[in-house]
């Protein structure tokens, strides 16, 4: 099965610490790695004010991952992120190549 390139960004709840968000990102990356995928890059992008409240959160922790994985792994990652209460929003996008800029956001 071929590996596709994906960028995944998620926003964590405002009441979590930076260490908890980074641990969540590491766990999601570990899930991808254990299922024959690869995390090319992951980065905590900071605590920012949201444009509008999401589930009573006015701020959120942003975390981005660049992943090489099969569509089946991404579907399971999507399902896992949907049921995780610490993640208030996420987006997984398939890309042709990764952006090599230093700052992802």
The first five atom37 places (N, CA, C, CB, O) and aatype in JSON, in Angstrom:
{
  "aatype": [20, 20, 20, 20, 20, 20, 20, 20, 20, 20, 20, 20, 20, 20, 20, 20, 20, 20, 20, 20, 20, 20, 20, 20, 20, 20, 20, 20, 20, 20, 20, 20, 20, 20, 20, 20, 20, 20, 20, 20, 20, 20, 20, 20, 20, 20, 20, 20, 20, 20, 20, 20, 20, 20, 20, 20, 20, 20, 20, 20, 20, 20, 20, 20, 20, 20, 20, 20, 20, 20, 20, 20, 20, 20, 20, 20, 20, 20, 20, 20, 20, 20, 20, 20, 20, 20, 20, 20, 20, 20, 20, 20, 20, 20, 20, 20, 20, 20, 20, 20, 20, 20, 20, 20, 20],
  "atom_mask": [
    [1, 1, 1, 1, 1],
    [1, 1, 1, 1, 1],
    [1, 1, 1, 1, 1],
    [1, 1, 1, 1, 1],
    [1, 1, 1, 1, 1],
    [1, 1, 1, 1, 1],
    [1, 1, 1, 1, 1],
    [1, 1, 1, 1, 1],
    [1, 1, 1, 1, 1],
    [1, 1, 1, 1, 1],
    [1, 1, 1, 1, 1],
    [1, 1, 1, 1, 1],
    [1, 1, 1, 1, 1],
    [1, 1, 1, 1, 1],
    [1, 1, 1, 1, 1],
    [1, 1, 1, 1, 1],
    [1, 1, 1, 1, 1],
    [1, 1, 1, 1, 1],
    [1, 1, 1, 1, 1],
    [1, 1, 1, 1, 1],
    [1, 1, 1, 1, 1],
    [1, 1, 1, 1, 1],
    [1, 1, 1, 1, 1],
    [1, 1, 1, 1, 1],
    [1, 1, 1, 1, 1],
    [1, 1, 1, 1, 1],
    [1, 1, 1, 1, 1],
    [1, 1, 1, 1, 1],
    [1, 1, 1, 1, 1],
    [1, 1, 1, 1, 1],
    [1, 1, 1, 1, 1],
    [1, 1, 1, 1, 1],
    [1, 1, 1, 1, 1],
    [1, 1, 1, 1, 1],
    [1, 1, 1, 1, 1],
    [1, 1, 1, 1, 1],
    [1, 1, 1, 1, 1],
    [1, 1, 1, 1, 1],
    [1, 1, 1, 1, 1],
    [1, 1, 1, 1, 1],
    [1, 1, 1, 1, 1],
    [1, 1, 1, 1, 1],
    [1, 1, 1, 1, 1],
    [1, 1, 1, 1, 1],
    [1, 1, 1, 1, 1],
    [1, 1, 1, 1, 1],
    [1, 1, 1, 1, 1],
    [1, 1, 1, 1, 1],
    [1, 1, 1, 1, 1],
    [1, 1, 1, 1, 1],
    [1, 1, 1, 1, 1],
    [1, 1, 1, 1, 1],
    [1, 1, 1, 1, 1],
    [1, 1, 1, 1, 1],
    [1, 1, 1, 1, 1],
    [1, 1, 1, 1, 1],
    [1, 1, 1, 1, 1],
    [1, 1, 1, 1, 1],
    [1, 1, 1, 1, 1],
    [1, 1, 1, 1, 1],
    [1, 1, 1, 1, 1],
    [1, 1, 1, 1, 1],
    [1, 1, 1, 1, 1],
    [1, 1, 1, 1, 1],
    [1, 1, 1, 1, 1],
    [1, 1, 1, 1, 1],
    [1, 1, 1, 1, 1],
    [1, 1, 1, 1, 1],
    [1, 1, 1, 1, 1],
    [1, 1, 1, 1, 1],
    [1, 1, 1, 1, 1],
    [1, 1, 1, 1, 1],
    [1, 1, 1, 1, 1],
    [1, 1, 1, 1, 1],
    [1, 1, 1, 1, 1],
    [1, 1, 1, 1, 1],
    [1, 1, 1, 1, 1],
    [1, 1, 1, 1, 1],
    [1, 1, 1, 1, 1],
    [1, 1, 1, 1, 1],
    [1, 1, 1, 1, 1],
    [1, 1, 1, 1, 1],
    [1, 1, 1, 1, 1],
    [1, 1, 1, 1, 1],
    [1, 1, 1, 1, 1],
    [1, 1, 1, 1, 1],
    [1, 1, 1, 1, 1],
    [1, 1, 1, 1, 1],
    [1, 1, 1, 1, 1],
    [1, 1, 1, 1, 1],
    [1, 1, 1, 1, 1],
    [1, 1, 1, 1, 1],
    [1, 1, 1, 1, 1],
    [1, 1, 1, 1, 1],
    [1, 1, 1, 1, 1],
    [1, 1, 1, 1, 1],
    [1, 1, 1, 1, 1],
    [1, 1, 1, 1, 1],
    [1, 1, 1, 1, 1],
    [1, 1, 1, 1, 1],
    [1, 1, 1, 1, 1],
    [1, 1, 1, 1, 1],
    [1, 1, 1, 1, 1],
    [1, 1, 1, 1, 1],
    [1, 1, 1, 1, 1]
  ],
  "atom_positions": [
    [[0.84, -1.18, 0.0], [0.0, 0.0, 0.0], [0.89, 1.24, 0.0], [-0.96, 0.0, 1.22], [1.89, 1.31, 0.72]],
    [[0.52, 2.21, -0.81], [1.34, 3.41, -0.92], [1.09, 4.37, 0.24], [1.07, 4.12, -2.25], [-0.01, 4.45, 0.79]],
    [[2.13, 5.09, 0.58], [2.02, 6.09, 1.64], [1.79, 7.46, 1.01], [3.29, 6.1, 2.53], [2.51, 7.87, 0.11]],
    [[0.78, 8.15, 1.5], [0.47, 9.49, 1.04], [0.97, 10.5, 2.07], [-1.05, 9.66, 0.79], [1.24, 10.14, 3.22]],
    [[1.09, 11.74, 1.66], [1.53, 12.81, 2.56], [0.31, 13.58, 3.07], [2.51, 13.77, 1.83], [-0.58, 13.94, 2.31]],
    [[0.29, 13.82, 4.38], [-0.82, 14.53, 5.01], [-0.29, 15.56, 5.99], [-1.77, 13.55, 5.72], [0.76, 15.36, 6.61]],
    [[-1.01, 16.65, 6.12], [-0.76, 17.61, 7.19], [-1.97, 17.57, 8.11], [-0.49, 19.06, 6.64], [-3.12, 17.64, 7.66]],
    [[-1.71, 17.47, 9.39], [-2.75, 17.37, 10.4], [-2.53, 18.46, 11.42], [-2.75, 15.96, 11.07], [-1.46, 18.55, 12.02]],
    [[-3.53, 19.29, 11.64], [-3.45, 20.3, 12.68], [-4.63, 20.1, 13.62], [-3.45, 21.75, 12.07], [-5.75, 19.85, 13.19]],
    [[-4.36, 20.22, 14.91], [-5.47, 20.14, 15.86], [-5.34, 21.23, 16.9], [-5.52, 18.77, 16.53], [-4.25, 21.74, 17.18]],
    [[-6.49, 21.58, 17.47], [-6.57, 22.59, 18.53], [-7.01, 21.89, 19.8], [-7.55, 23.76, 18.15], [-8.05, 21.23, 19.84]],
    [[-6.2, 22.03, 20.84], [-6.51, 21.43, 22.14], [-7.23, 22.42, 23.04], [-5.23, 20.94, 22.82], [-7.15, 23.63, 22.84]],
    [[-7.93, 21.89, 24.02], [-8.7, 22.72, 24.97], [-7.8, 23.72, 25.69], [-9.4, 21.82, 26.0], [-6.61, 23.48, 25.88]],
    [[-8.39, 24.85, 26.06], [-7.63, 25.93, 26.71], [-7.18, 25.59, 28.12], [-8.46, 27.18, 26.74], [-6.21, 26.18, 28.6]],
    [[-7.85, 24.66, 28.8], [-7.48, 24.36, 30.18], [-6.37, 23.32, 30.3], [-8.69, 23.87, 30.92], [-5.99, 22.97, 31.41]],
    [[-5.84, 22.84, 29.18], [-4.72, 21.9, 29.21], [-3.4, 22.66, 29.2], [-4.8, 20.92, 28.01], [-3.33, 23.81, 28.76]],
    [[-2.36, 22.02, 29.69], [-1.04, 22.65, 29.67], [-0.34, 22.33, 28.34], [-0.17, 22.15, 30.87], [-0.77, 21.45, 27.59]],
    [[0.72, 23.07, 28.08], [1.5, 22.84, 26.86], [2.07, 21.42, 26.86], [2.64, 23.87, 26.73], [2.12, 20.77, 25.81]],
    [[2.49, 20.92, 28.01], [3.05, 19.58, 28.11], [1.99, 18.52, 27.79], [3.63, 19.34, 29.51], [2.3, 17.5, 27.16]],
    [[0.77, 18.75, 28.21], [-0.3, 17.79, 27.91], [-0.6, 17.76, 26.41], [-1.57, 18.14, 28.69], [-0.85, 16.68, 25.86]],
    [[-0.59, 18.91, 25.76], [-0.83, 18.97, 24.32], [0.31, 18.29, 23.57], [-1.0, 20.43, 23.85], [0.08, 17.54, 22.62]],
    [[1.55, 18.56, 23.98], [2.69, 17.93, 23.33], [2.65, 16.41, 23.52], [4.01, 18.5, 23.88], [3.0, 15.66, 22.61]],
    [[2.24, 15.95, 24.71], [2.12, 14.51, 24.95], [1.03, 13.91, 24.06], [1.81, 14.23, 26.43], [1.18, 12.8, 23.55]],
    [[-0.07, 14.64, 23.87], [-1.14, 14.18, 22.98], [-0.62, 14.07, 21.55], [-2.35, 15.13, 23.04], [-0.92, 13.1, 20.86]],
    [[0.15, 15.06, 21.1], [0.75, 15.02, 19.76], [1.71, 13.85, 19.6], [1.48, 16.31, 19.47], [1.72, 13.2, 18.56]],
    [[2.51, 13.59, 20.63], [3.45, 12.47, 20.59], [2.68, 11.15, 20.52], [4.38, 12.48, 21.83], [3.07, 10.25, 19.77]],
    [[1.59, 11.02, 21.28], [0.79, 9.79, 21.26], [0.15, 9.56, 19.9], [-0.28, 9.85, 22.34], [0.1, 8.43, 19.42]],
    [[-0.35, 10.63, 19.28], [-0.93, 10.49, 17.94], [0.15, 10.11, 16.93], [-1.63, 11.8, 17.52], [-0.09, 9.29, 16.04]],
    [[1.33, 10.69, 17.06], [2.45, 10.34, 16.19], [2.9, 8.9, 16.39], [3.61, 11.27, 16.42], [3.25, 8.21, 15.44]],
    [[2.88, 8.46, 17.63], [3.23, 7.07, 17.95], [2.23, 6.1, 17.33], [3.29, 6.86, 19.47], [2.61, 5.04, 16.83]],
    [[0.95, 6.48, 17.36], [-0.08, 5.66, 16.72], [0.21, 5.5, 15.23], [-1.48, 6.28, 16.93], [0.12, 4.39, 14.69]],
    [[0.57, 6.59, 14.57], [0.88, 6.55, 13.13], [2.09, 5.67, 12.89], [1.14, 7.98, 12.58], [2.09, 4.84, 11.98]],
    [[3.14, 5.83, 13.71], [4.36, 5.05, 13.54], [4.13, 3.56, 13.75], [5.43, 5.55, 14.51], [4.72, 2.74, 13.05]],
    [[3.29, 3.22, 14.7], [3.02, 1.8, 14.98], [2.18, 1.14, 13.89], [2.3, 1.67, 16.32], [2.1, -0.08, 13.83]],
    [[1.56, 1.95, 13.04], [0.73, 1.41, 11.96], [1.37, 1.66, 10.6], [-0.67, 2.02, 12.0], [0.68, 2.06, 9.65]],
    [[2.66, 1.44, 10.49], [3.47, 1.58, 9.28], [3.39, 2.94, 8.61], [3.05, 0.55, 8.29], [3.48, 3.05, 7.39]],
    [[3.23, 3.96, 9.41], [3.3, 5.32, 8.9], [4.56, 5.98, 9.42], [2.06, 6.14, 9.31], [5.38, 5.35, 10.09]],
    [[4.71, 7.25, 9.11], [5.9, 7.98, 9.55], [5.51, 9.43, 9.81], [7.04, 7.89, 8.49], [4.8, 10.04, 9.01]],
    [[5.98, 9.97, 10.92], [5.78, 11.39, 11.22], [7.03, 12.13, 10.76], [5.5, 11.63, 12.75], [8.1, 11.97, 11.34]],
    [[6.87, 12.93, 9.71], [8.02, 13.66, 9.16], [8.38, 14.83, 10.06], [7.72, 14.14, 7.74], [9.55, 15.16, 10.21]],
    [[7.37, 15.47, 10.65], [7.61, 16.63, 11.49], [6.39, 16.88, 12.36], [7.93, 17.88, 10.63], [5.25, 16.69, 11.93]],
    [[6.62, 17.29, 13.58], [5.52, 17.7, 14.45], [5.99, 18.88, 15.28], [5.04, 16.53, 15.36], [7.17, 18.97, 15.64]],
    [[5.06, 19.79, 15.59], [5.46, 21.01, 16.27], [4.28, 21.6, 17.04], [6.01, 22.03, 15.27], [3.16, 21.66, 16.54]],
    [[4.57, 22.02, 18.26], [3.6, 22.78, 19.05], [3.67, 24.22, 18.56], [3.89, 22.68, 20.6], [4.75, 24.81, 18.52]],
    [[2.54, 24.78, 18.19], [2.53, 26.11, 17.55], [2.04, 27.22, 18.46], [1.68, 26.07, 16.32], [1.97, 28.38, 18.04]],
    [[1.69, 26.91, 19.68], [1.36, 27.97, 20.62], [-0.07, 27.99, 21.09], [1.67, 29.26, 20.0], [-0.92, 27.21, 20.64]],
    [[-0.32, 28.91, 22.02], [-1.62, 29.11, 22.65], [-2.19, 30.4, 22.08], [-1.5, 29.17, 24.22], [-1.64, 31.48, 22.3]],
    [[-3.3, 30.29, 21.35], [-3.82, 31.43, 20.61], [-5.3, 31.65, 20.89], [-3.59, 31.24, 19.12], [-6.03, 30.74, 21.28]],
    [[-5.73, 32.89, 20.68], [-7.14, 33.24, 20.79], [-7.85, 32.74, 19.54], [-7.34, 34.78, 20.98], [-7.36, 32.91, 18.42]],
    [[-9.01, 32.12, 19.73], [-9.8, 31.6, 18.61], [-10.64, 32.72, 18.01], [-10.7, 30.44, 19.07], [-10.97, 33.69, 18.7]],
    [[-10.98, 32.62, 16.75], [-11.8, 33.62, 16.07], [-13.22, 33.64, 16.65], [-11.84, 33.35, 14.55], [-13.88, 34.68, 16.67]],
    [[-13.68, 32.5, 17.11], [-15.0, 32.38, 17.72], [-14.94, 31.25, 18.74], [-16.13, 32.13, 16.64], [-14.12, 30.35, 18.6]],
    [[-15.8, 31.29, 19.76], [-15.77, 30.22, 20.78], [-16.13, 28.86, 20.18], [-16.75, 30.56, 21.93], [-17.05, 28.73, 19.38]],
    [[-15.37, 27.85, 20.58], [-15.63, 26.47, 20.17], [-15.79, 25.65, 21.44], [-14.47, 25.89, 19.26], [-14.86, 25.54, 22.23]],
    [[-16.97, 25.1, 21.63], [-17.26, 24.29, 22.83], [-16.85, 25.03, 24.11], [-16.52, 22.93, 22.75], [-16.22, 24.47, 25.0]],
    [[-17.24, 26.31, 24.18], [-17.0, 27.2, 25.32], [-15.51, 27.51, 25.54], [-17.56, 26.57, 26.57], [-15.14, 27.99, 26.62]],
    [[-14.67, 27.26, 24.56], [-13.25, 27.61, 24.62], [-13.03, 28.88, 23.79], [-12.34, 26.44, 24.1], [-13.46, 28.95, 22.64]],
    [[-12.37, 29.88, 24.38], [-12.06, 31.12, 23.68], [-10.61, 31.14, 23.2], [-12.33, 32.33, 24.58], [-10.24, 31.96, 22.36]],
    [[-9.8, 30.25, 23.73], [-8.4, 30.11, 23.32], [-8.13, 28.63, 23.1], [-7.42, 30.72, 24.38], [-8.91, 27.78, 23.52]],
    [[-7.01, 28.32, 22.46], [-6.67, 26.93, 22.22], [-5.2, 26.74, 21.94], [-7.48, 26.38, 21.09], [-4.5, 27.67, 21.53]],
    [[-4.74, 25.52, 22.16], [-3.36, 25.13, 21.87], [-3.32, 24.52, 20.47], [-2.81, 24.11, 22.94], [-4.06, 23.59, 20.17]],
    [[-2.45, 25.05, 19.61], [-2.33, 24.57, 18.23], [-1.14, 23.61, 18.13], [-2.17, 25.76, 17.24], [-0.06, 23.87, 18.67]],
    [[-1.36, 22.51, 17.41], [-0.3, 21.51, 17.2], [-0.42, 21.01, 15.77], [-0.4, 20.31, 18.23], [-1.52, 20.69, 15.31]],
    [[0.7, 20.94, 15.06], [0.68, 20.51, 13.66], [1.62, 19.32, 13.46], [1.08, 21.68, 12.72], [2.68, 19.24, 14.08]],
    [[1.21, 18.4, 12.59], [2.0, 17.21, 12.26], [2.03, 17.03, 10.75], [1.43, 15.94, 12.97], [1.02, 17.23, 10.08]],
    [[3.18, 16.64, 10.23], [3.3, 16.23, 8.84], [3.53, 14.73, 8.85], [4.47, 16.99, 8.09], [4.48, 14.24, 9.46]],
    [[2.65, 14.0, 8.16], [2.59, 12.55, 8.29], [2.64, 11.88, 6.92], [1.33, 12.12, 9.03], [2.03, 12.35, 5.96]],
    [[3.38, 10.77, 6.85], [3.35, 9.88, 5.68], [2.64, 8.62, 6.14], [4.81, 9.57, 5.12], [3.13, 7.92, 7.03]],
    [[1.49, 8.31, 5.54], [0.72, 7.16, 5.99], [-0.25, 6.71, 4.89], [-0.05, 7.48, 7.28], [-0.49, 7.42, 3.91]],
    [[-0.8, 5.53, 5.1], [-1.81, 5.02, 4.18], [-3.17, 5.62, 4.54], [-1.87, 3.46, 4.23], [-3.36, 6.08, 5.67]],
    [[-4.11, 5.63, 3.6], [-5.44, 6.17, 3.89], [-6.15, 5.47, 5.06], [-6.3, 6.08, 2.65], [-6.92, 6.1, 5.78]],
    [[-5.9, 4.18, 5.24], [-6.53, 3.45, 6.35], [-6.06, 3.98, 7.7], [-6.23, 1.94, 6.24], [-6.86, 4.11, 8.63]],
    [[-4.78, 4.27, 7.81], [-4.23, 4.8, 9.06], [-4.8, 6.19, 9.32], [-2.67, 4.86, 9.0], [-5.14, 6.52, 10.45]],
    [[-4.92, 7.0, 8.28], [-5.46, 8.35, 8.43], [-6.93, 8.29, 8.83], [-5.29, 9.16, 7.12], [-7.39, 9.11, 9.62]],
    [[-7.68, 7.34, 8.29], [-9.08, 7.19, 8.68], [-9.2, 6.84, 10.16], [-9.77, 6.1, 7.82], [-10.09, 7.35, 10.85]],
    [[-8.33, 5.99, 10.64], [-8.34, 5.63, 12.07], [-7.88, 6.8, 12.93], [-7.45, 4.4, 12.32], [-8.41, 7.02, 14.02]],
    [[-6.89, 7.56, 12.45], [-6.44, 8.76, 13.16], [-7.58, 9.77, 13.26], [-5.21, 9.39, 12.45], [-7.79, 10.38, 14.31]],
    [[-8.31, 9.94, 12.18], [-9.48, 10.82, 12.15], [-10.51, 10.38, 13.19], [-10.11, 10.83, 10.75], [-11.02, 11.21, 13.94]],
    [[-10.8, 9.1, 13.24], [-11.77, 8.57, 14.2], [-11.3, 8.79, 15.63], [-12.01, 7.08, 13.95], [-12.08, 9.16, 16.51]],
    [[-10.01, 8.55, 15.87], [-9.43, 8.74, 17.2], [-9.53, 10.19, 17.65], [-7.97, 8.28, 17.21], [-9.85, 10.47, 18.81]],
    [[-9.27, 11.11, 16.74], [-9.31, 12.53, 17.08], [-10.75, 13.01, 17.32], [-8.66, 13.36, 15.98], [-10.97, 13.9, 18.13]],
    [[-11.71, 12.42, 16.61], [-13.11, 12.79, 16.8], [-13.61, 12.46, 18.2], [-13.98, 12.1, 15.77], [-14.41, 13.21, 18.77]],
    [[-13.15, 11.35, 18.76], [-13.66, 10.93, 20.07], [-12.83, 11.44, 21.23], [-13.72, 9.44, 20.14], [-13.2, 11.24, 22.39]],
    [[-11.7, 12.1, 20.95], [-10.85, 12.63, 22.02], [-11.43, 13.95, 22.52], [-9.38, 12.82, 21.51], [-11.57, 14.9, 21.76]],
    [[-11.76, 14.01, 23.8], [-12.38, 15.2, 24.38], [-11.41, 16.37, 24.52], [-12.96, 14.86, 25.73], [-11.85, 17.51, 24.67]],
    [[-10.11, 16.11, 24.48], [-9.12, 17.18, 24.61], [-8.93, 17.96, 23.31], [-7.79, 16.61, 25.06], [-8.36, 19.05, 23.33]],
    [[-9.39, 17.41, 22.19], [-9.25, 18.06, 20.88], [-10.59, 18.7, 20.52], [-8.81, 17.04, 19.78], [-11.6, 18.01, 20.39]],
    [[-10.58, 20.04, 20.36], [-11.83, 20.71, 20.05], [-12.04, 20.9, 18.54], [-11.87, 22.07, 20.74], [-13.18, 20.99, 18.09]],
    [[-10.98, 20.95, 17.77], [-11.07, 21.0, 16.3], [-9.81, 20.37, 15.72], [-11.23, 22.48, 15.79], [-8.74, 20.39, 16.34]],
    [[-9.96, 19.79, 14.52], [-8.8, 19.26, 13.81], [-9.08, 19.26, 12.33], [-8.44, 17.84, 14.3], [-10.23, 19.31, 11.89]],
    [[-8.01, 19.19, 11.55], [-8.12, 19.14, 10.1], [-6.98, 18.29, 9.57], [-8.09, 20.58, 9.48], [-5.82, 18.5, 9.93]],
    [[-7.31, 17.34, 8.72], [-6.32, 16.49, 8.06], [-6.45, 16.74, 6.57], [-6.51, 14.95, 8.42], [-7.52, 16.57, 5.99]],
    [[-5.35, 17.16, 5.94], [-5.36, 17.49, 4.52], [-4.27, 16.7, 3.82], [-5.16, 19.02, 4.3], [-3.13, 16.63, 4.29]],
    [[-4.61, 16.1, 2.69], [-3.61, 15.41, 1.86], [-2.88, 16.46, 1.03], [-4.27, 14.32, 0.94], [-3.5, 17.34, 0.44]],
    [[-1.56, 16.36, 0.99], [-0.74, 17.32, 0.24], [0.16, 16.58, -0.74], [0.11, 18.19, 1.2], [0.42, 15.38, -0.59]],
    [[0.62, 17.29, -1.75], [1.53, 16.71, -2.74], [2.96, 16.65, -2.21], [1.5, 17.52, -4.03], [3.68, 15.68, -2.46]],
    [[3.37, 17.7, -1.46], [4.7, 17.7, -0.85], [4.62, 18.56, 0.41], [5.8, 18.24, -1.83], [3.74, 19.4, 0.55]],
    [[5.56, 18.33, 1.31], [5.59, 19.09, 2.55], [6.24, 20.44, 2.32], [6.33, 18.31, 3.64], [7.17, 20.57, 1.53]],
    [[5.74, 21.44, 3.02], [6.33, 22.77, 3.0], [7.59, 22.74, 3.86], [5.32, 23.86, 3.5], [7.54, 22.25, 4.99]],
    [[8.69, 23.25, 3.37], [9.96, 23.18, 4.1], [10.26, 24.42, 4.91], [11.09, 22.94, 3.14], [11.4, 24.6, 5.35]],
    [[9.29, 25.28, 5.12], [9.52, 26.48, 5.9], [9.78, 26.14, 7.35], [8.33, 27.43, 5.79], [9.32, 25.1, 7.84]],
    [[10.52, 27.01, 8.04], [10.81, 26.78, 9.45], [9.57, 26.84, 10.32], [11.8, 27.79, 9.93], [9.38, 25.98, 11.18]],
    [[8.71, 27.82, 10.1], [7.48, 27.93, 10.87], [6.32, 27.38, 10.05], [7.2, 29.39, 11.29], [6.07, 27.85, 8.94]],
    [[5.64, 26.41, 10.57], [4.55, 25.78, 9.84], [3.29, 26.65, 9.86], [4.26, 24.41, 10.42], [2.47, 26.58, 8.94]],
    [[3.13, 27.44, 10.9], [1.96, 28.33, 10.97], [2.46, 29.76, 10.97], [1.09, 28.04, 12.23], [1.65, 30.69, 11.02]]
  ]
}
